[in-house]
Amino acid sequence: MPYSVAIAGASGYAGGEVLRLMARHPELEVRTVTAHSNAGAALIDVHPHLRSLAHLTFVETTPENLRGHDIVVLALPHGTSGAIAAELDDDVLVLDCGADHRLTSEADWARYYGGDYHGSWSYGLPELPHADGSRHGDVLTGARRVAVPGCNVTAVSLGLAPGIHAGLLRDSDLTAALAVGPSGAGRALKTNLLASELLGSAQPYAVGGVHRHIPEILQNLRLAGAESPTISFTPVLVPMARGILATITARVADGVTAEQLHAEYVARYADEAFVHVLPAGRYPSTAETVGANTALIGVGLDADAGRAVIIVALDNLVKGTAGAAVQSLNIALGLPETLGLPIDGVAP
């Protein structure tokens, strides 16, 4: 018997991508989809690309409608999943694609989000190295509550953690500039996300250390071995529907060579199915990751500046959100980690 699944907030971009991935997963059966304004609508009218799920109809997002399933995915706006999750049974596997359960610091939650703090759950970034050399996926085995990482966080954490863990990168004076697609902001109608505002333009936002993903990035870097990390993080909306291209720089430790730096990243991710380090001198584009649960990494060294330059590309809706949820779900349930997840992208 397949595991039964309910997805709250399934009418949004993240929820729709969870649906797309789960539709091809051999061990899962999506039985319930919930929405707010789309309650009562046929799923196929909201997600016309999901033909295999045309039999489903959206219902109201209530704990009652989510109960009775083996797995519940919460693809809800930040600040709304905590109260709903508290109404679900402890033995149900719940994955929160929002931010409500990512941060271990209540002070960070108050500063960057505000509102009620609902504590932290097991964190769904399996490839993150820990300071002791273990892999973060180890903590997901048997988990029943999983916080799915932020999409920008995934790109920056995967790009910095190996170098910091190996002592090749200094953990202060880090920078990250990200080109991001507007689907990461959700499906709600907002003026700055209209095509007429985006096409032919690039728009920075959350400038000056105020982006909500900053404390989550620093939390991950401390897990990897950073003592007092600092980062200047600037995202820029660009006119592509989905994708993240993160350009990350960090001061290198004395004597570190380009060959040594690249070799460390290759070794760290050698056994990872979804994180691929490109050959020296090559750097990824977002087009190479569309539709795939892969993160591609290029590693270089600006010797004159004494800084590593690490480029990370991923699909914000797959590896950045829905794919991370399914990958973490697989580990938690003892299934093959790669089950139901695409490694190949879509081109052109």
C-alpha positions as CSV (number, residue, x, y, z in Angstrom):
1,M,0.0,0.0,0.0
2,P,1.4,3.5,-0.9
3,Y,1.7,6.2,1.8
4,S,-1.3,8.5,1.8
5,V,-0.5,12.2,1.4
6,A,-2.3,15.5,2.1
7,I,-0.9,18.7,0.8
8,A,-2.0,22.0,2.4
9,G,-1.6,25.1,0.2
10,A,-1.5,22.9,-2.9
11,S,-2.7,25.7,-5.2
12,G,0.5,27.7,-4.9
13,Y,3.8,27.3,-6.8
14,A,5.5,25.3,-4.1
15,G,2.5,23.1,-3.5
16,G,2.1,22.5,-7.2
17,E,5.7,21.4,-7.5
18,V,5.2,19.0,-4.6
19,L,2.2,17.6,-6.5
20,R,4.2,17.2,-9.7
21,L,7.0,15.3,-8.0
22,M,4.7,13.1,-5.9
23,A,2.6,12.2,-8.9
24,R,5.6,10.2,-10.2
25,H,6.6,8.8,-6.9
26,P,5.9,5.0,-6.7
27,E,5.4,4.9,-2.9
28,L,3.0,7.9,-2.5
29,E,-0.6,8.6,-3.2
30,V,-1.9,12.1,-3.0
31,R,-5.4,11.9,-1.6
32,T,-6.2,15.4,-0.3
33,V,-5.3,18.9,-1.6
34,T,-6.3,22.0,0.3
35,A,-6.4,25.7,-0.6
36,H,-7.8,29.0,0.7
37,S,-9.4,31.0,-2.1
38,N,-9.3,28.1,-4.5
39,A,-11.2,25.7,-2.2
40,G,-13.9,24.0,-4.2
41,A,-12.1,24.3,-7.5
42,A,-10.9,21.3,-9.5
43,L,-7.1,20.9,-9.2
44,I,-6.8,20.7,-13.0
45,D,-8.3,24.2,-13.3
46,V,-5.5,25.6,-11.1
47,H,-2.7,23.4,-12.3
48,P,-3.6,22.5,-15.9
49,H,-0.1,20.8,-16.4
50,L,-0.9,18.1,-13.7
51,R,-3.1,15.9,-15.9
52,S,-2.6,12.8,-13.8
53,L,-4.2,14.5,-10.8
54,A,-7.3,15.8,-12.6
55,H,-9.5,13.7,-10.2
56,L,-8.7,15.9,-7.2
57,T,-10.6,18.9,-5.9
58,F,-9.3,21.5,-3.5
59,V,-10.9,21.5,0.0
60,E,-10.5,24.0,2.9
61,T,-7.2,24.0,4.8
62,T,-8.3,22.7,8.2
63,P,-6.7,20.2,10.6
64,E,-9.7,18.0,10.1
65,N,-9.1,17.7,6.4
66,L,-5.4,17.0,6.9
67,R,-5.8,14.3,9.5
68,G,-6.0,10.6,8.6
69,H,-3.0,10.7,6.2
70,D,0.5,9.1,6.6
71,I,2.2,12.3,5.3
72,V,1.2,15.9,5.4
73,V,3.0,18.6,3.4
74,L,2.4,22.2,4.5
75,A,3.0,24.6,1.6
76,L,1.6,27.6,3.4
77,P,2.6,31.3,3.9
78,H,5.2,31.9,6.7
79,G,3.5,32.2,10.1
80,T,0.5,30.0,9.3
81,S,1.8,26.4,9.4
82,G,2.8,26.3,13.1
83,A,-0.7,26.3,14.5
84,I,-2.0,23.7,12.0
85,A,1.0,21.4,12.6
86,A,0.3,21.5,16.4
87,E,-3.1,19.9,15.6
88,L,-1.7,16.9,13.8
89,D,-0.9,13.5,15.4
90,D,2.7,12.9,16.5
91,D,3.1,9.8,14.3
92,V,2.3,11.6,11.1
93,L,5.2,12.7,8.9
94,V,4.8,16.5,8.5
95,L,7.0,18.5,6.1
96,D,6.8,22.3,6.4
97,C,7.9,24.1,3.2
98,G,7.5,27.4,5.0
99,A,9.8,29.0,7.5
100,D,7.9,28.3,10.7
101,H,10.1,25.5,12.0
102,R,13.5,26.3,10.4
103,L,15.2,28.5,13.0
104,T,16.6,27.2,16.2
105,S,16.9,30.7,17.7
106,E,13.7,32.3,19.0
107,A,15.5,35.7,18.9
108,D,16.2,35.3,15.2
109,W,12.6,34.4,14.6
110,A,11.4,37.5,16.4
111,R,13.9,39.7,14.5
112,Y,13.3,38.4,11.0
113,Y,9.7,37.2,11.0
114,G,7.9,38.1,14.2
115,G,4.8,36.5,15.7
116,D,4.6,33.2,17.6
117,Y,7.6,31.0,17.6
118,H,6.8,27.3,17.1
119,G,10.3,25.8,17.7
120,S,12.6,24.0,15.3
121,W,12.2,20.7,13.5
122,S,14.7,18.3,11.8
123,Y,16.1,20.3,9.0
124,G,15.8,19.0,5.4
125,L,19.1,19.7,3.8
126,P,20.7,16.2,3.6
127,E,23.9,17.1,1.9
128,L,25.0,19.7,4.5
129,P,28.2,18.7,6.2
130,H,28.5,18.9,9.9
131,A,31.6,20.0,11.8
132,D,32.3,16.4,12.9
133,G,32.3,15.2,9.3
134,S,28.9,13.6,9.3
135,R,26.1,14.3,6.8
136,H,23.0,16.2,7.8
137,G,20.8,13.5,6.2
138,D,21.7,11.3,9.2
139,V,19.4,13.3,11.5
140,L,16.5,12.8,9.1
141,T,16.2,9.0,9.5
142,G,13.0,8.3,11.3
143,A,12.0,12.0,11.6
144,R,8.3,12.8,11.9
145,R,8.7,16.6,11.6
146,V,10.9,18.1,8.9
147,A,11.5,21.8,8.1
148,V,12.3,22.3,4.4
149,P,15.0,24.8,3.9
150,G,14.7,28.2,2.2
151,C,15.6,28.0,-1.5
152,N,18.2,30.8,-1.3
153,V,19.6,29.2,1.8
154,T,20.1,25.9,0.0
155,A,22.2,27.5,-2.7
156,V,24.4,29.5,-0.3
157,S,24.8,26.8,2.3
158,L,25.8,24.1,-0.3
159,G,28.2,26.7,-1.8
160,L,30.0,27.6,1.4
161,A,29.8,24.7,3.8
162,P,32.5,22.4,2.3
163,G,35.1,25.1,2.2
164,I,34.3,26.3,5.7
165,H,34.2,22.7,7.1
166,A,37.7,22.0,5.6
167,G,39.2,25.3,6.9
168,L,39.9,26.5,3.4
169,L,37.5,29.5,3.7
170,R,37.4,32.1,6.4
171,D,33.9,32.4,7.9
172,S,33.7,36.2,8.1
173,D,33.4,38.7,5.2
174,L,31.3,36.3,3.2
175,T,29.2,37.6,0.3
176,A,26.4,36.2,-1.8
177,A,24.6,37.9,-4.7
178,L,21.7,35.8,-6.1
179,A,19.8,36.1,-9.3
180,V,16.4,34.6,-8.5
181,G,13.2,33.9,-10.4
182,P,9.9,35.4,-9.0
183,S,8.3,32.0,-8.5
184,G,10.2,31.9,-5.2
185,A,8.0,34.7,-3.9
186,G,4.9,32.6,-4.3
187,R,1.8,32.9,-6.5
188,A,0.1,35.8,-4.8
189,L,-0.5,38.9,-7.0
190,K,2.1,41.5,-6.2
191,T,2.9,44.6,-8.3
192,N,6.7,44.0,-8.4
193,L,6.1,40.4,-9.7
194,L,4.0,41.5,-12.7
195,A,5.5,40.7,-16.1
196,S,5.4,44.4,-17.0
197,E,7.6,45.2,-14.0
198,L,10.0,42.3,-14.4
199,L,10.5,41.9,-18.1
200,G,13.7,43.7,-19.2
201,S,14.6,44.5,-15.7
202,A,16.5,43.3,-12.7
203,Q,15.3,44.3,-9.2
204,P,17.3,44.0,-5.9
205,Y,15.2,43.4,-2.8
206,A,15.7,42.9,0.9
207,V,19.0,44.9,0.7
208,G,21.2,45.6,3.7
209,G,21.1,42.5,5.8
210,V,17.3,42.3,6.3
211,H,16.5,39.2,4.2
212,R,14.8,36.5,6.2
213,H,17.1,33.7,4.9
214,I,20.2,35.3,6.5
215,P,19.8,33.7,10.0
216,E,19.1,30.3,8.4
217,I,22.3,30.5,6.3
218,L,24.4,31.4,9.4
219,Q,22.8,28.6,11.3
220,N,23.8,26.1,8.7
221,L,27.4,27.5,8.5
222,R,27.8,27.1,12.2
223,L,26.7,23.4,11.9
224,A,29.5,23.1,9.3
225,G,32.1,24.4,11.7
226,A,32.0,28.2,11.4
227,E,32.6,30.0,14.7
228,S,31.3,33.5,14.1
229,P,30.1,33.7,10.4
230,T,29.0,37.0,8.8
231,I,27.5,37.4,5.3
232,S,26.4,40.2,3.0
233,F,23.5,38.7,1.2
234,T,21.7,40.4,-1.7
235,P,19.0,38.8,-3.9
236,V,18.0,40.2,-7.3
237,L,14.7,39.4,-9.1
238,V,15.4,38.6,-12.7
239,P,13.0,37.8,-15.6
240,M,13.1,34.0,-15.5
241,A,10.2,32.0,-14.0
242,R,12.3,29.8,-11.9
243,G,15.9,29.3,-10.9
244,I,18.6,30.6,-8.6
245,L,22.2,31.6,-9.7
246,A,24.2,32.3,-6.6
247,T,27.6,34.1,-6.9
248,I,29.3,33.5,-3.6
249,T,32.7,34.8,-2.5
250,A,34.8,34.2,0.6
251,R,38.4,35.0,1.7
252,V,40.6,31.9,1.5
253,A,43.0,30.8,4.2
254,D,46.7,31.5,3.6
255,G,48.2,29.3,1.0
256,V,45.0,27.8,-0.4
257,T,45.3,27.0,-4.1
258,A,42.5,26.8,-6.8
259,E,43.3,23.1,-7.2
260,Q,43.1,22.4,-3.5
261,L,39.8,24.3,-3.2
262,H,38.2,22.5,-6.2
263,A,39.4,19.1,-5.0
264,E,37.8,19.6,-1.6
265,Y,34.4,20.3,-3.1
266,V,34.7,17.3,-5.5
267,A,35.5,15.0,-2.5
268,R,32.8,16.4,-0.3
269,Y,30.0,15.9,-2.8
270,A,31.4,12.8,-4.6
271,D,28.8,10.5,-3.2
272,E,25.8,12.9,-3.5
273,A,23.3,12.1,-6.1
274,F,21.9,15.6,-6.4
275,V,24.9,17.9,-5.8
276,H,27.4,18.0,-8.7
277,V,30.7,19.9,-8.8
278,L,31.7,20.9,-12.3
279,P,35.2,20.4,-13.7
280,A,37.7,23.2,-12.9
281,G,37.1,26.3,-15.0
282,R,33.4,25.5,-15.7
283,Y,30.4,27.3,-14.1
284,P,26.7,26.4,-14.2
285,S,23.7,28.2,-15.6
286,T,20.1,28.0,-14.2
287,A,18.9,26.5,-17.5
288,E,20.9,23.3,-16.7
289,T,18.8,22.7,-13.6
290,V,15.2,23.5,-14.6
291,G,12.9,20.7,-13.4
292,A,15.7,18.8,-11.7
293,N,16.5,18.1,-8.1
294,T,20.1,18.9,-8.8
295,A,22.4,21.7,-7.6
296,L,25.4,22.4,-9.9
297,I,28.5,24.1,-8.4
298,G,31.4,25.8,-10.1
299,V,34.5,26.5,-7.9
300,G,37.2,29.1,-8.7
301,L,39.8,31.3,-7.1
302,D,40.4,35.0,-7.6
303,A,44.1,34.9,-6.6
304,D,44.6,38.6,-6.8
305,A,41.7,39.3,-4.4
306,G,42.4,36.3,-2.2
307,R,38.8,35.1,-2.6
308,A,37.1,32.0,-3.6
309,V,34.4,32.4,-6.2
310,I,31.7,29.7,-6.0
311,I,28.8,29.7,-8.4
312,V,25.7,27.6,-7.5
313,A,22.7,27.0,-9.8
314,L,19.5,25.2,-8.8
315,D,15.8,25.2,-9.5
316,N,14.2,27.1,-6.6
317,L,11.0,25.1,-6.8
318,V,12.6,21.7,-7.0
319,K,16.0,21.3,-5.2
320,G,15.1,24.6,-3.4
321,T,11.7,23.5,-2.1
322,A,9.6,20.5,-3.3
323,G,12.5,18.3,-4.2
324,A,14.1,18.9,-0.8
325,A,10.8,17.9,0.8
326,V,10.5,14.6,-1.1
327,Q,14.2,13.8,-0.7
328,S,13.9,14.4,3.1
329,L,10.6,12.3,3.1
330,N,12.4,9.4,1.4
331,I,15.2,9.4,4.1
332,A,12.7,9.8,7.0
333,L,10.7,6.8,5.7
334,G,13.7,4.6,5.0
335,L,13.1,4.7,1.2
336,P,15.9,5.2,-1.4
337,E,16.9,8.9,-1.2
338,T,16.6,9.4,-4.9
339,L,13.2,7.7,-5.3
340,G,10.8,9.7,-7.5
341,L,13.2,12.6,-8.0
342,P,14.5,13.8,-11.4
343,I,18.2,14.3,-11.8
344,D,17.9,15.4,-15.4
345,G,16.7,18.9,-16.3
346,V,14.6,20.2,-19.1
347,A,16.2,21.9,-22.1
348,P,16.0,24.1,-24.0
